Amino acid sequence: MEAISTQPLCPDTNGQEANLIQLYTDIPRQVIQGFGGAFTQSSSGIYEALKDSGKHEVLRLLFSSDGLAYNCGRIPIGACDFSEGDYSYCDEADPSLSAFSMERDARLIFPFIRDAMALEPALELLASPWSPPAWMKTNSDMCHGGKLKEDCYGAFAEYLIRYLQACRSENIPVRFLTCQNEPKAVQIWESCTYTAQDEQRFIRDYLSPALKRAGLEDIGVVIWDHNKERSFLRAREILNCEDMRKLVRGIAFHWYSGDHFENLALCREFFSEQELMFTEGCVELTTEKTVMGAKAQASCQKSGVENAPWIFGEFYAHDIIGNLNAGMSRFLDWNLMLDTQGGPNHVGNYCSAPLICDVRTGRVFPQPSYHAIAHFSRFLPRGSQCIAVSRYTQELEVAAAQTPDGSLIAVVLNSTDKMLPAVFSLLPQSLICKADIPPHSLETWVFHA
């Protein structure tokens, strides 16, 4: 347990007892490592097609201090649904991987990353495969699920090593690696299923030894990379011994099955040495399986993808606040930007993104999700430390952190239809600040050191 300050407190807070939002500056939680999004081929292809002025605007919006101030990102290993088609780096059935080539990434994705690094030299990337090459799989298909063949575990580990070595030789800063994107999902796009036992065995017996042989032990292996509802169950199955906990650096999760903040809190409680990373989330435009999906479709049919409603921003803010309070250290959104259809996507799985670009005119439209993320990423640099929070009502959602320069940041979401009062109490100092939080608003409060 964290030590609690013993310095004198001021419990009466000037007689104020109602409407309190209490920020405990003396009770630190996890350290924030950064915010970012995914350098998919779709995002990178749009970026590459822009004129220089458009590229500069995209870089400013995403990576500058007056934009989102992104300092990390995600990169697919081979094809995903947001790529120019179904491909791997070695389509020939050759365990020696003699035909291994990353030409497509070098042509489309790496230039975008290098330009981002000119603004953010400390950029850190997490890499994830959506599928091994088809010849390594039981269904001989990169799509529609399937499993990694038993006799291809070693070949796929070497495939990932070749990828990491190529990135390193090109100065692409991959720092973390997951074994499989969404290992429980069978999709019409690139996918592959792993049980917890499969993932554990692959990491323990193949991937970790291969990383050691290649001198890549600084690469952090991250497990799960799927929805929060099974994040704790998966961690319990994979990290069931001290040896495995030493081989793994983090637990990655997505948001598509609901909040499940309690599962993240359990991961933080039982596996405190692991970094909790949000590695994918977006508003899907081609599904009505959820209330958000139905609203997304209705909104886009009415006003276009580039004019998304503020509820998209509230959805992002709600999840980021809940994740931060449950122990998240790193937030990686899905596509950095998409076109006005919510693509390109080679299977028609269209989504929203923080930036929507009209590829005909080159105009870029920041979306509600962009503005929501900015309330966190712009104010919480790497090294900020989350702190304990208590609020008088569930109608106000609050996350708070202390920045490296000592400033205190509180992000407050009011997604109701009414004005809500708030009295910020900064404990143990008991400084007081009163406010009225407008309906359907997201506010970032900065208390300078």
C-alpha positions in Angstrom: 0.0 0.0 0.0 1.1 3.6 -0.7 2.2 5.6 2.3 -0.2 8.4 3.3 1.1 11.7 4.3 1.1 12.5 8.0 1.4 16.3 7.6 -1.5 18.3 9.2 -4.7 18.3 7.3 -7.6 20.7 7.3 -10.6 18.4 7.5 -13.3 21.1 7.6 -12.4 22.6 4.2 -13.7 26.0 5.3 -16.9 24.4 6.3 -17.6 23.0 2.8 -19.0 19.5 2.9 -21.3 19.3 -0.2 -20.3 19.0 -3.9 -16.7 18.1 -3.1 -14.3 16.7 -5.7 -11.3 15.7 -3.5 -7.9 15.4 -5.1 -5.4 13.6 -2.9 -2.0 14.9 -4.0 -0.3 12.8 -1.3 -1.6 9.5 -2.6 0.2 8.7 -5.9 -0.9 6.1 -8.3 0.7 4.9 -11.6 3.0 7.0 -13.8 1.6 8.1 -17.2 3.8 7.0 -20.1 2.1 8.7 -23.0 -0.7 9.1 -25.5 -0.8 8.2 -29.2 -2.5 6.5 -32.1 -1.8 3.9 -34.8 0.3 4.4 -37.9 -1.8 2.1 -40.1 -1.3 1.9 -43.9 -4.7 3.7 -44.2 -3.5 6.7 -42.1 -0.1 6.7 -43.6 -1.4 6.5 -47.2 -3.6 9.5 -46.6 -0.7 11.4 -45.1 1.6 10.5 -48.0 -1.0 11.8 -50.5 -1.2 15.3 -48.9 0.8 18.3 -50.1 3.5 19.6 -47.9 1.2 22.1 -46.3 -1.3 19.4 -45.4 1.4 17.2 -44.0 2.7 20.0 -41.8 -0.9 20.6 -40.5 -1.4 16.9 -39.7 2.0 16.7 -37.8 1.1 19.9 -35.9 -2.3 18.6 -34.9 -1.0 15.3 -33.7 2.6 15.7 -32.4 3.1 19.4 -31.5 2.7 20.8 -28.0 -0.3 22.8 -29.2 -1.9 19.7 -30.8 -2.3 16.4 -29.2 1.4 16.2 -28.1 1.5 12.5 -28.9 4.6 10.7 -27.8 3.8 7.1 -28.6 2.0 5.0 -31.2 1.1 1.6 -32.5 2.2 -0.1 -35.7 0.6 -3.2 -37.3 3.0 -6.0 -38.2 1.9 -6.8 -41.7 -1.7 -6.5 -42.9 -4.7 -5.4 -40.9 -8.2 -4.3 -42.0 -6.8 -0.8 -42.4 -4.2 -1.7 -44.9 -4.0 -1.7 -48.7 -4.8 -5.5 -48.8 -4.0 -8.9 -47.4 -0.3 -9.5 -47.3 2.6 -10.6 -45.0 6.3 -10.0 -45.1 6.9 -13.6 -46.4 4.1 -15.1 -48.4 6.2 -18.0 -49.5 6.0 -21.2 -47.4 9.7 -21.1 -46.4 10.7 -21.6 -42.7 14.0 -19.9 -43.5 12.1 -16.7 -44.4 14.5 -16.1 -47.3 11.9 -13.9 -49.1 11.2 -11.7 -46.0 10.6 -8.1 -47.1 9.1 -5.1 -45.4 8.9 -3.0 -48.6 5.3 -1.9 -48.1 6.0 -0.6 -44.6 9.1 1.2 -45.8 7.2 2.8 -48.5 4.0 3.9 -46.7 4.4 3.8 -42.9 8.0 4.5 -42.1 8.0 8.0 -43.7 5.1 9.1 -41.6 6.8 7.8 -38.4 10.1 9.6 -39.3 8.2 12.9 -39.9 6.5 12.5 -36.5 9.9 11.9 -34.8 11.1 15.2 -36.1 8.5 16.8 -33.8 8.6 14.1 -31.1 12.1 12.5 -30.9 11.1 10.5 -27.9 8.4 8.6 -29.8 7.8 5.1 -28.6 6.0 2.4 -30.6 4.1 -0.8 -29.8 3.9 -3.3 -32.6 1.2 -5.9 -33.1 0.5 -8.7 -35.6 -3.0 -9.2 -36.9 -2.1 -12.6 -38.3 1.0 -14.8 -39.1 1.5 -15.5 -42.8 -1.2 -17.8 -44.2 1.2 -20.7 -44.7 1.9 -20.8 -40.9 -1.8 -21.1 -40.0 -4.2 -24.1 -39.7 -6.7 -22.5 -42.1 -4.1 -21.4 -44.7 -5.7 -18.0 -44.6 -4.6 -14.7 -42.9 -8.2 -13.9 -42.4 -11.1 -15.7 -40.7 -9.3 -16.7 -37.5 -7.4 -20.0 -37.6 -4.5 -20.8 -35.3 -0.7 -20.8 -35.6 0.4 -24.3 -36.6 2.3 -26.2 -33.9 5.3 -26.7 -36.1 5.4 -23.0 -37.0 5.8 -21.5 -33.5 9.6 -21.2 -34.0 9.2 -19.8 -37.5 6.7 -17.1 -36.4 9.0 -16.1 -33.5 11.8 -15.7 -36.0 9.4 -13.7 -38.3 8.8 -11.3 -35.4 12.6 -11.0 -34.8 13.2 -10.2 -38.5 10.5 -7.5 -38.2 12.1 -5.9 -35.0 15.6 -6.1 -36.6 14.4 -4.3 -39.7 12.7 -1.6 -37.6 15.9 -1.1 -35.6 18.0 -0.8 -38.8 15.6 1.8 -40.1 15.6 3.7 -36.7 11.9 3.0 -36.2 11.5 3.1 -32.4 9.6 -0.1 -31.5 9.8 -0.6 -27.8 7.0 -3.1 -27.1 5.5 -6.1 -28.9 2.3 -8.0 -28.5 2.0 -11.6 -29.9 -1.4 -11.1 -31.5 -4.1 -8.4 -31.9 -7.4 -9.6 -30.4 -6.4 -13.3 -30.0 -10.0 -14.3 -29.2 -11.6 -12.7 -32.3 -12.4 -14.5 -35.5 -12.8 -11.7 -38.1 -13.4 -11.5 -41.8 -10.1 -9.5 -41.9 -6.7 -10.6 -40.6 -7.1 -12.6 -37.4 -5.7 -15.5 -35.5 -6.8 -17.1 -32.2 -4.7 -18.1 -29.2 -5.7 -19.6 -25.9 -4.0 -18.3 -22.8 -1.9 -21.5 -22.8 -1.0 -20.9 -26.5 0.2 -17.4 -25.8 2.1 -18.4 -22.6 3.9 -21.2 -24.4 4.7 -19.0 -27.4 6.2 -16.3 -25.2 8.1 -18.7 -22.8 9.4 -21.3 -25.2 9.8 -19.4 -28.5 9.6 -15.6 -28.5 11.6 -14.8 -25.3 14.5 -17.1 -26.2 14.5 -15.7 -29.8 14.6 -12.1 -28.4 17.5 -13.1 -26.1 19.5 -14.7 -29.0 19.0 -11.6 -31.2 20.1 -9.2 -28.4 16.6 -7.7 -28.3 15.8 -8.2 -24.6 15.0 -4.5 -24.3 11.8 -5.1 -26.3 8.9 -5.4 -23.8 6.5 -8.3 -24.5 2.9 -7.3 -23.8 0.1 -9.8 -23.4 -3.6 -10.0 -24.4 -4.2 -7.0 -26.7 -8.0 -7.5 -26.6 -11.1 -6.4 -24.7 -11.1 -5.5 -21.1 -13.7 -8.0 -20.0 -11.0 -10.8 -20.1 -8.0 -8.7 -19.3 -7.7 -10.0 -15.7 -8.7 -13.6 -16.5 -6.0 -13.7 -19.2 -3.4 -12.2 -17.0 -4.1 -14.7 -14.3 -3.7 -17.6 -16.7 -0.5 -16.3 -18.4 1.2 -14.7 -15.4 0.7 -17.7 -13.1 4.3 -18.0 -12.1 7.2 -15.7 -11.2 9.2 -16.8 -14.3 6.4 -15.6 -16.7 6.0 -12.4 -14.8 9.6 -11.6 -15.5 9.2 -12.2 -19.3 6.2 -9.9 -19.6 6.2 -6.1 -19.3 2.5 -5.2 -19.8 -1.1 -6.0 -20.3 -2.8 -4.5 -23.3 -6.5 -4.0 -23.7 -9.3 -2.6 -26.0 -12.7 -1.1 -25.2 -15.2 -2.8 -27.6 -17.0 -5.0 -25.0 -17.7 -2.3 -22.4 -16.1 -0.4 -19.5 -14.9 -3.2 -17.2 -12.7 -0.8 -15.3 -12.8 -3.2 -12.4 -10.8 -5.7 -14.4 -8.1 -3.2 -14.9 -8.1 -2.3 -11.2 -7.6 -6.1 -10.5 -4.7 -6.2 -12.9 -3.1 -3.3 -11.2 -3.7 -4.9 -7.8 -2.4 -8.4 -8.6 0.2 -7.6 -11.3 1.5 -4.2 -10.2 4.8 -4.7 -12.1 2.9 -4.8 -15.4 2.2 -1.6 -17.4 -1.5 -1.3 -18.3 -1.8 -0.2 -21.9 -4.9 0.8 -23.8 -3.9 -0.2 -27.4 -7.0 0.2 -29.5 -10.4 1.9 -29.5 -12.6 3.7 -32.0 -16.2 4.4 -32.8 -17.2 1.8 -35.4 -19.4 3.0 -38.2 -20.4 -0.3 -39.7 -22.0 -2.0 -36.7 -25.2 -1.5 -34.8 -24.3 -4.1 -32.1 -24.0 -1.3 -29.5 -25.9 1.9 -28.8 -22.8 3.9 -29.8 -22.7 2.0 -33.1 -26.3 2.7 -33.9 -25.8 6.4 -33.0 -22.6 6.5 -35.1 -24.4 5.2 -38.2 -27.3 7.6 -37.8 -25.0 10.6 -37.3 -22.8 9.8 -40.3 -25.7 9.1 -42.6 -27.1 12.5 -41.6 -24.1 14.8 -41.6 -21.0 12.8 -42.8 -18.1 11.2 -41.1 -16.3 14.5 -40.8 -19.1 16.0 -38.7 -19.3 13.5 -35.8 -21.5 14.4 -32.8 -20.0 15.4 -29.4 -21.2 12.1 -27.9 -18.2 10.6 -29.7 -16.0 12.8 -27.6 -17.9 12.0 -24.4 -17.4 8.3 -25.1 -13.6 8.8 -25.4 -13.4 10.9 -22.2 -15.5 8.5 -20.2 -13.2 5.6 -21.1 -9.9 7.5 -20.6 -11.0 8.7 -17.2 -12.2 5.3 -16.1 -9.0 3.7 -17.4 -6.7 6.2 -15.7 -8.5 5.7 -12.4 -8.1 2.0 -12.8 -4.4 2.0 -13.5 -3.8 2.7 -17.2 -0.3 4.2 -18.0 -0.4 4.4 -21.8 -3.3 5.3 -24.2 -3.0 4.3 -27.9 -6.0 5.2 -30.0 -6.7 3.4 -33.3 -6.1 5.1 -36.7 -4.4 8.5 -36.5 -6.6 9.7 -39.4 -9.0 8.4 -42.0 -10.9 9.6 -45.0 -14.5 10.9 -45.2 -15.8 7.3 -45.6 -14.0 6.1 -42.5 -11.4 4.2 -44.4 -9.7 3.1 -46.6 -10.4 -0.4 -45.3 -10.0 -3.5 -47.5 -13.1 -5.3 -45.9 -15.4 -2.2 -45.5 -15.0 -2.1 -41.7 -15.3 1.7 -41.6 -14.6 3.7 -38.4 -14.2 7.3 -37.1 -10.9 8.8 -36.2 -9.6 11.9 -34.4 -8.7 13.4 -37.8 -10.8 13.0 -40.9 -9.2 14.1 -44.2 -11.0 15.0 -47.4 -8.5 13.5 -49.8 -9.9 15.5 -52.7 -9.3 18.9 -51.2 -6.6 18.0 -48.6 -8.7 19.6 -45.8 -8.3 18.0 -42.4 -11.2 18.0 -39.9 -10.4 17.4 -36.1 -13.2 15.4 -34.6 -14.8 15.3 -31.2 -12.5 12.4 -30.2 -9.6 14.6 -31.1 -10.7 17.4 -28.8 -11.5 14.9 -26.0 -8.1 13.2 -26.2 -6.4 16.7 -26.2 -7.9 17.4 -22.7 -5.6 14.6 -21.5 -2.6 14.3 -23.8 -1.8 18.0 -24.0 -1.7 18.4 -20.2 -0.3 15.1 -19.0 3.2 14.6 -20.3 5.2 11.5 -19.8 6.2 11.2 -16.2 2.9 12.7 -14.8 1.6 10.6 -11.9 -2.1 9.9 -11.3 -3.4 10.6 -7.9 -6.4 9.4 -5.8 -9.7 11.1 -6.4 -13.1 11.1 -4.6 -16.3 12.8 -6.1 -19.6 13.5 -4.6 -21.6 12.2 -7.5 -21.2 9.7 -10.3 -22.7 12.3 -12.7 -19.2 13.9 -12.7 -16.3 11.8 -13.9 -12.9 12.9 -12.8 -9.3 11.9 -13.2 -6.3 13.8 -11.8 -2.6 13.7 -12.0 0.5 15.7 -10.9 2.9 16.7 -13.7 6.7 16.6 -13.5 6.8 20.3 -12.9 4.4 19.9 -9.9 1.2 21.2 -11.4 -2.0 19.4 -10.6 -4.3 18.5 -13.5 -7.9 17.5 -13.1 -10.1 16.5 -16.1 -13.8 16.6 -15.4 -16.6 15.2 -17.7 -20.3 16.1 -17.3 -22.2 14.1 -19.8 -25.6 15.0 -18.3 -28.2 17.5 -19.5 -27.8 19.8 -16.4 -25.3 22.1 -14.8 -23.5 20.5 -11.9 -21.7 22.3 -9.1 -18.2 21.3 -8.0 -15.9 22.3 -5.2 -12.3 21.2 -5.8 -10.5 20.3 -2.6 -6.8 19.7 -2.9 -5.7 17.5 -0.1 -3.8 17.5 2.2 -3.5 21.3 1.6 -7.3 21.7 1.4 -7.1 24.5 -1.1 -10.6 25.3 -2.4 -11.9 26.2 -5.8 -15.6 26.4 -6.7 -17.0 25.8 -10.2 -20.1 25.1 -12.2 -19.5 22.3 -14.7 -21.8 22.9 -17.8 -23.9 20.1 -19.3 -22.2 17.9 -21.9 -18.8 19.5 -21.2 -15.2 18.2 -20.7 -12.9 20.5 -18.8 -9.3 20.4 -17.8 -8.4 22.3 -14.7 -4.7 23.2 -14.1 -3.6 24.1 -10.6 -0.1 25.5 -10.9 2.6 24.4 -8.5 
